Amino acid sequence: MERVVITGMGVITPLGNTVDSFWNRLIKGESGISSIDTFDTSRHKSQIAGLVRDFDADEMFGRKEARRMDRFCQFAVAAAEQAWEDSGLSLEQIDRERMSVYVGSGVGGIQTLFDQAGLIRDRGPERVSPTLVPMMISNMAAAMISIKYGAMGASVSPVTACSIGNTAIGEAFRLIRLGGTDIVFAGGAEAAVTEIALASFGNATALSTRNEEPARASRPFDAGRDGFVIAEGAGILILESLSHALSRNARIYAEVIGYGASSDAYHVVATHPEGHGAYLALKLALKEAGIAPEDVNVISAHATSTELGDRSETLAIKKLFGDHAYRIPITANKSMTGHMLGAASAVEAVALAKSLQQNIIPPTMNLELKDPECDLDYVPNEAREAKLNIGLSNSFGFGGHNAVIALKSFE
């Protein structure tokens, strides 16, 4: 089987719109969460989010092209452009029939749909845009990337809620391993910081209402956590077969060595209270990677800052790793970015690859009051230097979707 490596990365995030700006702020423990100023939140329970700033789609794509893409799609294409440039690939030197795209979104063009629903209600069906459907549907990010780069291999848009990024990376990893393609754009994008999504999540009491302290609102594993902070962004990685990467002397960030996917088979929104599905995905990722629990040096946690979710993830880690669980540093990026939903785990995969490359573990911020049920080493409030070789990234989504990827330093 082919080995699979990461050769390019791109992000659009609340912490910055390049990998370097995102990573530098992440390891400094800076927050990208602020009060929402893009629409009126006065009647909303939660009024804070991880917003992407300084993103000018008109300047990036041209006004005409930008208007044909929902914000989530703009994020995806922008991150893909970064990843492509970073990879050093050349369209003139590859087989486009052996290049694929695995990029998903949880809710797709929700703002476009919201806007057009208002038009049909207020002004009638004649005013609805003919571009509504192609702007709204979740697969359009994958389609636009495929069209832009002429990628004629499989174009797939996984929809597994908040585990989309890891699902895309994991399934792309398996496709390359089996020889089905040479290159894959893999990741996720989301732009759901909208009135309707904020209202729904807020009415479900899923969101933090620490509105007066935005930077301190997302606090995974802390006893005072009161819900997640919604965020937006995109993460795209370029995966290549090792043989293809070596043939062009590519720079390699890390190797993808395993993937585990499972279902809680329990509830439409609540995670399994004992973390059984998460445990199974972790177990399967280690099995495919051919590694023992003791080989894992760091875990990037899903850790959304919800009471049940953080506790059940902790239980899953303890169940699989036993006493070794207390010796594994665990980082929670969402304490700084907020929860980017379908984009979250792709961005977190970028952060994990950077961790393995630079031997630095980003902190879990706002961890101030110990929760006796969350008693592992969460790298509280300050980044840590450590010799790293193998890391896991956890990602879990509504409906009980679980996806875990294993990355390894490449030498």
N, C-alpha and C positions, 0 to 999 in steps of 0.2 A: 504493500500500500504506500501511497505517496505521504510524505510528511507535509505539514501545512504551517506556513509562517505568515506573520503580519509584516507587510512592507510599506504600508502607507496609512496615515490616520488624519482625520479632519473632524472638527467639532464646531458647533454653534451652541453656546451655553450662557447662562446668567453670569458666569465668571469670566467670560471672554469668548471671542469668536475666532480664536486660533488655538492650536494645541498648546503652544508655549504660554500664552496669556492665561488660559484655563489652568494649566498645570502649576504655574508659578503662584497663582492666587490660592489654589487648592492646598498646596503644601504649607502656605503661610497661614492657613486657617481663616481666610477671608470669606465673607458671606456675599452671595449674590441675591439675597432675598430683600425685598423692599416693599413699601406700600404700593398698591396698584394705582397707577395714574393714567391708564389707557382707557378707562371707562368709570362711570360712577358706581362706587361700591357702598354707598351710604346705607343701603338696605340689606347688604349681605352680611352674613355672620363672620366670614373670614374676608379680610380686606388686604391680604398680602400674597406675594407670589415671587417666584424666581423668574424675572423677566429678562429676555434677551434685549440688550441695549446696543445702540450704535450699529444697527443692521439696516442698511439702505438698499432695499431690493431693486429700486429703480436704477440706482447707480451701478449695481452689480450686474443686472441682467438687461437693463434698458426698460423704460416704462411699459412699452407694449408687451414684452415678454413677461415682465413681473405681474402684470394685471391678469395674465392667464393662469397664474399659479396661486393656490392658497398659501398662506404663510408656512404651513408645515412642509409643503413641497419646496418652497424657496429655501428653507433651512436645509433640507436634505440635499438639494443640488449644490448649495454652497459648501456644505461639508464634504460632499463627494469631490468637488473641484479641488479642495484642499488636499484630500487624501490622494487623489490622482497626481497632483503636482509633487506631493511628498514622496510618492512611490518611485518617481523617476521613470515610469513606464512611458512608452511611446506608441502611439496608434500605428505608426508605420512599421513597427517591429513585432507586432503581436498578431495572433490569429483571433479575430473578433468572434469567430464562431466558438472559440474556447474561452470566452469571457462572459461572466454571468452577473446577475444582480439579485441580491436577497435583502431587500429593504422594506420595512413595514411601518405602520402607524396605527395607534390604537383607535383614534376617532377620526382620522383623516381631516377633511376640510370642514370642520364644525363651524367655523366663523362664516365661511361662504354659505353654508346651508342656512345658518341663522339669519344672515343678511337677506338672502333670497326669499326666505319664508316671510320676512317682514314685507318685502316688496309685493308678493302675491296677495298678502292680506290687505295691504293698504292701497295698492294701485292696480291689482288684477293680474291675470296670467300673462297678459301681453308684455309685461315688464320683466318677467323672469329671464335671466340670461341663458342663452343656449350653451354657455360654457359651465353652467352649474354642475352638471354631472361629472365631467372630466376634472373639474377643480375639487370636487367633494370626495370622490372615491379614494380609498386608502392606498390602492395600488399605484396611484399616479406618481408617487415619489420614485418607486422602482422603475416605472415606465419612462419618466423624464430622464433619469440617469442612463437607462439603456439607450434611449434615443440620442442623447447628447454624445455618448461615446461609441455608439454603434455596437453595443454589446449584444450579440445575437444568441448567446447561450440562454440558459433558463433565467427567466425574470419572474421572481417570486416575491409576494408581499405577505409575510406571515402576520397574522393578527392573533396574538396571545396576550393581549392587554399589556401589563407593565413588564412582561418578560420578553417582549418582542426582540429587543437587541440581541439578547443571548440566544434566543431561538434562531434568529437569522444567522448569527455567527456559527452556532453549532451545526445547523443544517448545511450551511455552506462548507464548513470544515469536512463534513462527511462526504459531500459531493466531490470535493477535491481529492480526498483520500482514496475514493473509489475510481479516480481517473476520469470523472465525468466532465471536468473543466480544469483550466489552468489558473484562472484569476476570477475573484468574486469581490464586488462591492457589497459589504455586509453591514447592516446596522438598522437604525430606526430614527424617526423624526416625529415631533409632536408640537402643536401650537394650540393647546386647549385652554389657555388662560383667557377665557371668554365669560361673558355674563351668564350664559346658560349652564356651562360646566361648573363654574364657581357656585352657582345657586344649588345645583344638584348635589355636588359633593358636600357643600355646607349643610344642606338640609338632611343629609345622611349622617351628620355629625362626624364626618371623616377628616375634616380640616382643622388645623390649629386656629384658634381665635386669639392668639397672643398678638393682637394687632398693633399694640403700642411698642412692641419690641421685635420688629421683623427679623433682625439678624439672630435673635435668640429663640425664634419660634420652633425651628426644626431641631429637635434634640433627641436623636435616636438613643435608646437604652436608658435615658435619664428617667428618674421616677416622676418628674413633672411633665412628661410629654403628654400632649393633648391632641395629637393628630398630625397629618402630613401637611406640607406646604406645596401647593400646586406650582409647577414650573413648566418651562417650554425649552425646546432646543433640538439638536440633532447630533448624532455621532455616526460616522461612517469609517469603516476599516477596510483596507484592501488586503484580502487573503490571497496567497499564492502557494502553489505547490513548491516545495523546496527546490526541486530540480529546475523549475522555471526561474525561480528567484536567483539561484546560483548561476544559471546560464547567462544572466545579464549582470552579474556581480552586484545585486541589489543590497541595500542596507536592510537589515532585519531587526525589528524591534523585539519580537518574542515569537515563540512557537505555540501553536494551539495543539494541545495533546489530548484533550478529553471533553466530553459533553454528556450531560445527563438531563433527561426531560421526564417529567412525571405529572400526574394530576392528583390533586387532593381528593377529588370525587366526593366533595363534602358540602360546599355552599357556594352561592353565586358571588358573594363578595367577601365573606369572612374566611380567613385562613384556618386550616385545621389547627385546633387548639394545642395539639401535641406536636405539631410540625411534621407529621408523618410524610406528607408529600415532599416537603423540602428535604427531609432526611433521605428519601429515596432518590431524588435528583442528585444530591451530593454523592451518595453511594455509587450511583451509575457513572457519574463523571470520573470518579477515582478508578472505577473498574475499567472504563474505556482507556483511561490514561495509563493504566498499568502501574499505578503507584499506591503506596500504603498511606494510611492517615498520617503517619509520622513524617512523611516526605513533604507535607504542606507547610509552607513558611508564612503565609499570609492569606487572609480571607477578606474580600471586598463584600460587605454585607448588603443585602437588600434594604433592610433597616429604614423604614419610611417614617418612623417616629410615631407609630400607633401603638397603643398599649398591648393589644393581642399580637400584632405582627412581630414586633421586636422580641417579645417573650417566646413565641413559638419558634422563631428562627434560632434563638439561643438554645432552646430545647433540642432542635434538630442537630445543631452542631455538637452539643454534648453527647447526644445519642450515638453519633457516628464516631466521634474522635475520643470519647472517654476522657481519661485524665489529660491526654494531650491537648484537649480543647483549651485548657487553661494556659497553655504555653504558646498558642497561636495568636499573634496580633490580628485584630479585626478592625477594619476601617469602615466608616459609614460616610460616603461622599455626600449623601443627601442632606447632611447637617449643614452643608454650605451651599449646595445648588438648589435645594428643594427637590421635589419629585417630578422629573420630566416625563413620567408615564411611559409611553412607548419608546421614548428616546433614552431613558435612564440607563439601562444596562449596557447599551452601546457606548455611551459616554464613559461609563464606569469601566468598561473593558479597555478603553484608551488609557484611563488613569492607572489601571492595573499593569498594563504593558509598560508604562512609564515608571512605575514603581519597581518592576523587575529590572528594568534597564538601569535605573539610577540608585537602586537600593535605598529608597526612601518610602516610608509609609505615611500617607496623608493622615491627619488627625480626625477623630470624631469630635466635632465641636459641641459646645453647650452641655457637655456631660458633667453635671455639677452635683446632683443628688443621687446617690446610689440606690438602684432598684435591686433588692435582694434576689429577685428572680432573674436578673440580668447581671451576672457576676463574672463575666469573662474579661479578657484584656482587650478593651475597645480603643486603645491608643488615645486616651483622653486629651483633647485640647491642644496638643502640640505634636507636630510631625516627629517621626522617629527614624533614625538611620538603622538599617539592619541588613545583613547579608541575606539576599533573597534569591531563591531558585525556582520555586513553584508556588503559584497562587491560584486561588479559586475565586470566581465572581458569582454571587448568588442573585437570582432575579425571580420574583414571584408575582403573579397577576390575578386580577379578578377572574372568577370562574375556576380557580384552583390550578392555573397553569404554572408550572415550575420549570426553570431552566438554569443550569449551572454549567459554566465553562471552566476548564483548567488551562492555564497558560504556564509556560516555562521559559526561563531565560535562555537565550540562544547564544552559543559560543561556536 
